[in-house]
Amino acid sequence: MITRTITRFVTALCAAAVIVGTGAGARAQDKLKVAIPQRGAWDAGVAELGLRGGIFKKHGLDLEILYVQAGPESIQALIGGSIDIAAASGVSAAVGTFAKGAPIRIIGSEMIGSPDLYWYVPAASPIQKVSDLNGKTVAYSLTGSSSHAGLLALMAQDKLTAKPTSTGNITSTITQTMTGQVDVGFGAAPFGLDLVEDGKIRIIATGNDVVSLRTRTVRVNLTSVNVLQTRHDAIVRFNRAYQETVAWMYSDPTALKVYGDYSGLPEKIVLRVRNLIPEQSMATDRLEGIDQIMADAVAAKFIPAPLTAEQVKELVQIPK
């Protein structure tokens, strides 16, 4: 009788352990839907690389990744509730969308400065220098994207009368530039670097040439108010996994192989991309250059006036 009682007790404990373990496993693999622009980019690819490297899984997350043309598309998907996180969105678009009342929050800086951004022309183009952009059509992806804000900042700095032209993603921009539909294309490493190597295009200016972009956050990671409130722990773990992935990308040769497989780029381009984008530019735990961000957003007419300190505090909620 005592033996049967002990057996039943042990069986009950085992069953309870299975139930608890199953619940913990379910919680440990929370799914987050993440939208990412420009498939194959080094900086925007953090989520994909961390997923492939098993880092997000280690933090109890399973990511479902959706690729879009540019940040504004993912912001709209975020507002509509079809995704949980919009990665690598232009900060000006984020500020402007928030100012219009959209329930979005910044949960991390995605890129400080614009070392990856550049403007180029076909090798045979008569355009040789920045001042030659006057009167020319110059590409950017979508209104409100970081490439749009970067172009407007370049034009303001050099007092250019260029004609900003939306061309969609980088692949379609290359086609439109090489066929003469626009005079000047935009690119972001690693895209197009093979064309530079082969002498098919020439770089006219880079993001580093735009002083106002060098020390401020240009792209951010976003979530919605609802997701931040109801899935706060998952967002915290996303940020931890994201930061760990960035450190892995700059310290482990395996990460370069994973990136090469993901992007389809040859090794020499992969190495060039990592050297071009310094690790410190991908610090996620702070938003740099708030005053400059506001000034640029006002100048580019994303917002009529700078956000107040209270509004900034409401918008920027990077989990500690």
C-alpha positions in Angstrom: 0.0 0.0 0.0 2.8 2.4 0.9 4.7 1.4 -2.2 1.6 2.1 -4.4 1.2 5.5 -2.7 4.8 6.4 -3.2 4.6 5.3 -6.9 1.5 7.5 -7.4 3.2 10.4 -5.8 6.3 10.0 -7.9 4.2 9.7 -11.1 2.3 12.9 -10.2 5.5 14.7 -9.6 6.8 13.6 -13.0 3.6 14.6 -14.7 3.8 18.0 -13.1 7.4 18.4 -14.2 6.4 17.6 -17.8 3.7 20.2 -17.7 6.0 22.8 -16.2 8.7 21.9 -18.6 6.3 22.1 -21.6 5.1 25.5 -20.5 8.6 26.8 -20.0 9.6 25.5 -23.4 6.6 27.2 -25.0 7.5 30.5 -23.3 11.1 30.0 -24.1 10.4 30.0 -27.9 8.3 33.1 -28.2 7.8 34.1 -31.9 8.4 37.6 -33.1 7.5 38.8 -36.6 10.3 41.1 -37.8 10.3 43.3 -41.0 13.7 44.1 -42.5 14.5 46.3 -45.5 17.1 45.5 -48.2 17.7 41.7 -47.8 21.4 41.0 -47.7 22.6 44.1 -45.9 25.2 43.7 -43.1 23.6 46.0 -40.6 19.9 45.3 -41.3 20.7 41.6 -41.4 21.4 41.3 -37.7 18.2 39.5 -37.0 18.6 37.1 -39.9 22.3 36.3 -38.9 21.4 35.9 -35.2 18.6 33.6 -36.2 20.9 31.5 -38.4 23.6 31.5 -35.7 21.3 30.2 -33.0 21.6 33.3 -30.8 17.9 34.3 -30.8 17.0 30.7 -30.0 19.3 30.8 -27.0 17.3 33.8 -25.8 14.1 31.9 -26.2 13.0 33.6 -29.5 11.9 32.3 -32.8 11.9 35.0 -35.5 9.6 35.1 -38.5 11.3 37.5 -41.0 9.6 39.6 -43.7 11.6 41.5 -46.2 10.4 44.9 -47.5 11.8 47.5 -49.9 12.4 50.2 -47.2 11.7 51.2 -43.7 8.4 53.1 -44.3 6.8 49.9 -45.5 7.7 48.1 -42.3 6.4 51.0 -40.2 3.1 50.8 -41.9 3.0 47.0 -41.3 3.9 47.7 -37.6 1.0 50.2 -37.3 -1.3 47.7 -39.0 -0.4 45.0 -36.4 0.9 42.4 -39.0 4.5 42.5 -37.5 6.0 42.9 -34.0 9.2 44.7 -34.9 10.3 47.0 -37.7 14.1 46.8 -38.0 16.4 49.4 -39.6 13.7 52.1 -40.2 14.8 55.6 -41.0 14.7 57.7 -37.8 13.1 60.7 -39.6 10.2 58.5 -40.7 9.9 57.2 -37.2 9.8 60.7 -35.7 7.4 62.0 -38.3 5.0 59.0 -38.0 5.0 59.3 -34.2 4.3 63.0 -34.4 1.2 62.2 -36.4 -0.1 60.1 -33.5 1.0 56.6 -34.6 1.4 54.2 -31.6 5.1 53.3 -32.3 8.1 53.2 -30.0 11.9 53.2 -30.7 13.4 50.2 -28.9 17.0 50.5 -30.2 19.4 52.4 -32.4 20.1 50.4 -35.6 22.8 52.5 -37.2 24.8 55.5 -36.0 26.2 57.5 -38.9 25.9 56.4 -42.5 29.2 54.6 -43.5 27.3 52.3 -45.7 25.4 54.9 -47.8 26.7 56.1 -51.1 25.6 57.8 -54.3 27.0 56.6 -57.7 26.8 57.0 -61.4 27.5 54.7 -64.4 31.2 54.7 -65.3 30.5 56.7 -68.5 28.5 59.4 -66.9 29.7 63.0 -67.2 29.0 63.6 -63.5 32.3 63.7 -61.6 31.6 65.5 -58.4 28.9 66.5 -55.9 28.3 69.9 -57.4 27.5 68.2 -60.7 24.3 66.8 -59.1 22.6 70.2 -59.6 19.5 69.7 -61.8 20.0 66.0 -61.9 17.6 63.2 -60.7 19.1 61.5 -57.7 17.6 58.3 -56.3 16.4 57.3 -52.9 14.3 54.3 -51.9 11.0 55.5 -50.3 9.9 58.8 -48.7 10.9 58.8 -45.1 13.7 56.2 -45.5 17.2 56.7 -44.3 18.4 57.1 -47.9 15.8 59.9 -48.4 16.9 61.7 -45.2 20.5 61.2 -46.2 20.0 62.7 -49.7 18.1 65.7 -48.2 20.9 66.3 -45.8 23.5 66.1 -48.6 21.5 68.6 -50.6 21.1 71.0 -47.7 24.8 70.8 -46.8 26.1 71.4 -50.4 23.1 73.7 -51.4 22.3 71.4 -54.3 19.3 71.8 -56.6 19.1 68.1 -57.4 15.8 66.3 -58.0 15.1 63.6 -55.4 13.5 60.6 -57.1 12.0 57.5 -55.4 13.3 54.3 -57.0 12.3 51.6 -54.6 14.8 49.0 -53.5 18.5 49.0 -54.3 18.2 46.3 -57.0 15.6 48.3 -59.0 17.7 51.4 -58.4 20.7 49.9 -60.1 18.6 49.0 -63.1 17.1 52.5 -63.3 20.5 54.1 -62.9 22.3 51.9 -65.5 19.5 52.5 -68.0 19.5 56.2 -67.6 16.0 56.5 -65.9 17.7 58.4 -63.1 21.1 60.2 -63.3 22.4 59.2 -59.9 21.7 56.1 -58.0 22.0 55.4 -54.2 23.5 52.3 -52.7 24.3 50.9 -49.3 27.1 48.4 -48.6 27.2 45.6 -49.6 25.0 46.3 -52.6 26.8 47.4 -55.7 30.3 47.1 -54.4 31.0 44.4 -57.0 30.0 46.9 -59.7 32.5 49.4 -58.1 35.2 46.7 -58.1 34.5 45.9 -61.8 34.6 49.6 -62.8 31.0 49.7 -63.9 30.0 52.5 -61.6 31.7 55.4 -59.8 31.0 56.6 -56.3 30.4 60.4 -56.2 29.7 60.8 -52.5 29.2 58.7 -49.3 27.3 59.1 -46.1 30.5 60.0 -44.4 30.7 63.1 -46.5 27.5 64.5 -44.9 28.6 66.0 -41.6 25.2 66.0 -40.0 25.0 62.2 -40.4 28.3 61.2 -38.9 27.5 61.2 -35.2 23.7 60.7 -35.0 21.4 57.7 -35.2 20.1 57.4 -38.8 18.1 54.1 -38.5 16.2 52.6 -35.6 14.4 49.4 -34.5 10.7 50.0 -33.6 7.8 48.2 -32.1 4.2 49.1 -31.3 2.8 50.3 -28.0 0.7 47.2 -27.8 3.6 44.8 -28.3 5.8 46.7 -25.9 3.1 46.6 -23.2 2.0 43.0 -23.7 5.3 41.3 -24.7 7.8 43.5 -22.9 9.9 40.5 -21.8 10.2 39.2 -25.4 11.3 42.7 -26.5 14.0 42.8 -23.8 15.2 39.4 -24.9 15.2 40.5 -28.6 17.5 43.4 -27.7 19.8 41.2 -25.7 20.0 38.7 -28.6 20.5 41.6 -31.1 23.4 43.0 -29.1 25.0 39.6 -28.7 24.6 39.0 -32.5 26.4 42.3 -33.3 29.3 41.3 -31.0 29.4 37.9 -32.7 29.5 39.4 -36.2 32.7 41.3 -35.3 34.5 38.6 -33.4 33.8 35.2 -34.9 34.9 34.2 -38.4 31.9 31.9 -38.5 29.6 34.9 -38.7 31.3 36.0 -41.9 30.6 32.6 -43.4 27.0 32.8 -42.3 26.8 36.3 -43.8 28.3 35.1 -47.1 25.8 32.3 -47.4 23.0 34.7 -46.5 24.0 37.5 -48.9 25.5 35.4 -51.7 28.6 37.8 -51.7 32.2 36.7 -52.4 34.6 36.6 -49.4 36.5 39.8 -50.5 33.2 41.8 -50.5 32.1 40.3 -47.2 35.4 41.4 -45.6 35.2 44.9 -47.2 31.6 45.4 -45.9 32.6 44.5 -42.3 35.6 46.8 -42.4 33.5 49.6 -43.9 30.9 49.5 -41.1 32.5 49.8 -37.7 31.1 47.9 -34.8 30.5 51.1 -32.7 28.2 52.4 -35.4 25.8 49.5 -34.6 25.5 50.2 -30.9 21.8 49.6 -30.1 21.4 50.8 -26.5 21.2 54.5 -27.1 19.9 57.1 -29.5 22.7 59.5 -30.6 22.2 63.1 -31.6 18.6 63.8 -30.6 19.0 67.6 -31.3 20.4 66.9 -34.8 17.8 64.3 -35.5 15.0 66.9 -34.7 16.7 69.6 -36.8 17.1 67.4 -39.8 13.5 66.1 -39.5 12.2 69.7 -39.4 14.4 70.8 -42.3 13.2 67.9 -44.4 9.6 68.6 -43.3 8.9 65.3 -41.6 7.8 67.3 -38.6 6.7 71.0 -38.3 8.6 71.5 -35.1 11.0 69.5 -32.9 9.4 67.0 -30.5 9.3 68.1 -26.9 11.4 66.4 -24.2 8.3 64.7 -23.0 7.5 63.4 -26.5 11.0 62.2 -27.0 10.8 60.3 -23.7 7.5 58.7 -24.8 8.9 57.8 -28.3 12.3 56.4 -27.2 11.8 53.4 -24.9 14.9 51.3 -25.2 14.6 48.5 -22.7 17.4 48.2 -20.2 
